[in-house]
Amino acid sequence: MSMVNKIRKEGVHSKVVFEAPLPDPFSTILKKHNDDVMNVFRSYVHTVCDYAARRGDSAKQNQLPLSKVAIHSEHTVTSPSSEHGDLMADMKTSSNKSTTLSPFVMTSGHKDEDLHMFDADISQAIRQGVHIEHSKIPALIPAEELKDRRGKPLYINAYAYDFYKHGSKKLVGRENRLQSGEVYDKLNDFRLVIASISVALVELGPSQDNVVKAFVQLKDEYYEKFASQFAGVKNVY
């Protein structure tokens, strides 16, 4: 079947492709929340790493994580008259001292005070022996600020929003090249997240609060669209 016939059969719709940036008021609130969370988390990381350093695990910090090869520093500055005495003395006195960052990260000139520069994945920058699960940090990077390790922009697929607009599982599957089972799983996961947030807000917030009412309405509307496309779905919330 040609693409024209598919569109005629399934209907024309507005496809967003990528999620649009948040409106300015929401973006400002989210940024404030992220800053507060990351400030607390960085303090926690500094405290844990400082404790680990005082516990005496510094000897392991010069070991490469995969090969386990140790980089030893066995130069001893005994006298400025030695061939490299002045240079080694200057390097030793000017070297950065760290309890938080990995020595290998510090070779690029970073100090413990620069931990905020690694907010995208703190676990890759801190000393060995301290394990931080970055995915557990309750912060959300706005879509327009997402970047990969090379600094290139990352984009969030808008399939959940598209489905809310047109309510067609066929269109979601076709335009995202997903199998029918994948379409169900992805949309159902999003539906359950919305439902969980809605239930939590109803339990914690005033019943007449506009945010509470908005999420309850969103939950109900998303469920209706989802149930119309997938038979046998029960609304468990």
C-alpha positions in Angstrom: 0.0 0.0 0.0 1.4 3.4 -0.9 2.0 6.1 1.7 -0.8 8.2 0.2 -3.3 5.3 0.5 -2.1 4.7 4.1 -2.7 8.3 5.0 -6.2 8.2 3.4 -7.0 5.1 5.3 -5.6 6.0 8.7 -6.2 9.8 8.6 -4.1 12.9 8.4 -2.6 14.2 11.6 -0.1 16.6 12.9 3.2 14.9 13.7 5.5 16.7 16.1 8.5 14.4 15.8 10.5 16.0 18.6 9.3 17.3 21.9 9.1 21.1 21.9 10.9 23.1 24.7 8.9 23.7 27.9 7.2 27.1 28.2 9.3 29.7 30.0 7.5 29.6 33.3 7.8 25.8 33.6 11.4 25.9 32.4 12.3 28.4 35.1 10.6 26.3 37.8 12.3 23.1 36.6 15.7 24.8 36.5 15.3 26.0 40.1 14.3 22.5 41.2 17.3 21.0 39.4 19.7 23.5 40.9 18.4 22.8 44.4 18.6 19.1 44.0 22.1 19.1 42.4 23.4 21.4 45.2 22.3 18.9 47.8 23.6 16.0 45.9 27.0 17.6 45.3 27.3 18.2 49.0 26.5 14.5 49.6 29.1 13.4 47.1 31.8 15.7 48.6 31.0 14.3 52.1 31.1 10.6 51.0 34.3 11.1 49.0 36.0 13.0 51.8 35.2 10.1 54.2 36.5 7.6 51.7 39.8 9.6 51.4 40.2 9.8 55.1 39.5 6.1 55.4 42.8 5.5 53.5 41.8 4.3 50.0 44.1 6.8 48.3 46.5 4.1 47.1 43.8 2.8 44.7 43.2 6.1 43.0 46.2 5.8 40.7 45.0 2.5 39.2 43.3 2.6 35.8 39.7 1.3 36.2 39.7 -1.3 33.4 43.2 -2.6 32.9 44.0 -2.2 36.6 47.4 -0.8 35.6 48.8 1.4 38.4 50.4 4.8 37.4 53.2 5.2 40.0 54.8 8.5 41.0 58.2 7.5 42.4 60.0 10.8 41.9 61.5 12.1 45.1 62.7 15.7 45.2 65.8 15.7 47.3 67.7 18.7 46.1 67.1 21.6 43.8 70.5 20.9 42.3 69.3 17.6 40.8 68.7 17.6 37.0 64.9 17.9 37.3 64.7 19.1 40.9 63.3 22.6 40.3 60.7 21.4 37.8 59.5 18.5 40.0 59.4 20.7 43.0 57.3 23.3 41.2 55.0 20.6 39.9 54.6 19.0 43.3 53.8 22.2 45.1 51.4 23.5 42.3 49.5 20.2 41.9 45.8 20.2 42.8 44.8 18.3 45.9 41.5 16.3 45.7 39.3 14.1 47.7 36.3 14.1 45.3 37.5 14.0 41.7 39.4 11.2 40.2 43.2 11.9 39.7 42.7 11.1 36.0 39.9 13.8 35.7 42.2 16.2 37.5 44.9 15.8 34.8 42.8 18.2 32.7 43.1 20.9 35.4 39.8 20.3 37.3 39.5 20.7 41.0 36.9 19.5 43.5 35.2 22.8 43.2 34.5 22.0 39.5 32.2 19.0 40.4 29.3 21.0 39.0 30.8 20.7 35.5 30.1 17.0 35.6 26.4 17.2 36.6 25.5 15.2 33.4 27.1 12.1 35.0 29.0 12.7 38.3 29.7 9.0 38.6 32.2 9.2 35.7 34.3 12.0 37.4 34.6 11.0 41.1 37.3 8.9 42.8 37.3 5.2 42.5 35.6 3.2 45.2 32.6 5.6 45.5 29.6 4.3 43.6 26.9 6.8 42.6 23.9 5.8 40.6 23.2 8.9 38.6 19.8 7.7 37.5 18.5 8.0 41.0 19.0 11.7 41.3 15.5 13.3 41.2 16.4 15.9 38.6 15.1 16.3 35.0 17.2 17.9 32.3 15.0 20.0 29.9 14.7 18.5 26.5 16.4 21.5 24.9 19.5 21.0 27.1 20.0 17.3 26.5 23.4 16.4 24.9 25.5 13.3 24.3 29.0 12.7 25.5 30.4 14.7 22.5 28.2 17.7 23.3 25.8 17.1 20.4 22.1 17.8 21.0 19.8 14.9 21.9 16.1 15.0 21.0 13.1 13.4 22.8 10.7 11.5 20.6 7.2 12.9 20.8 5.3 9.6 20.3 3.4 9.9 23.6 2.2 13.4 22.8 1.4 12.4 19.2 -0.8 9.6 20.5 -2.6 11.9 22.8 -3.4 14.2 19.9 -4.5 11.6 17.3 -5.2 8.4 19.3 -3.9 6.0 16.6 -1.6 3.2 17.5 -1.1 2.5 13.8 0.3 5.9 13.2 2.6 5.7 16.3 3.9 2.3 15.1 4.4 3.4 11.5 6.1 6.7 12.1 8.4 5.3 14.8 9.0 1.9 13.1 7.7 0.0 16.2 6.1 -3.4 16.3 2.6 -3.5 17.7 3.8 -5.0 21.0 6.4 -2.2 21.4 3.7 0.4 20.8 1.6 -1.1 23.5 4.5 -1.3 26.0 5.7 2.3 25.4 2.3 3.9 25.5 1.2 1.8 28.5 4.3 2.8 30.4 3.5 6.5 29.8 -0.1 6.0 30.7 0.8 4.3 34.0 3.3 7.1 34.9 0.5 9.7 34.3 -1.9 7.7 36.4 0.7 7.3 39.2 1.3 11.1 39.3 -2.4 11.7 39.3 -3.1 9.4 42.2 -0.3 10.9 44.2 -1.5 14.4 43.6 -5.0 13.5 44.6 -3.8 11.9 47.8 -1.5 14.8 48.7 -3.0 18.0 47.2 -6.2 19.9 47.6 -9.0 18.3 45.5 -9.8 21.7 43.9 -6.2 22.5 43.0 -5.8 23.2 39.2 -2.7 21.0 38.9 -4.5 18.1 40.6 -7.6 18.5 38.4 -5.4 18.8 35.2 -3.6 15.5 35.9 -6.9 13.7 36.7 -8.3 14.9 33.4 -5.1 14.0 31.5 -5.2 10.5 33.1 -8.8 9.9 32.1 -8.4 11.2 28.6 -5.2 9.2 27.9 -6.9 6.1 29.3 -9.9 6.5 27.0 -7.6 6.9 23.9 -5.5 4.0 25.0 -8.5 1.7 25.7 -10.0 2.5 22.3 -6.9 1.1 20.6 -6.1 -1.8 22.8 -8.9 -4.2 23.7 -9.2 -5.6 27.2 -7.3 -2.8 29.0 -8.6 -2.1 32.5 -8.3 1.2 34.3 -6.5 0.1 37.5 -6.4 3.7 38.9 
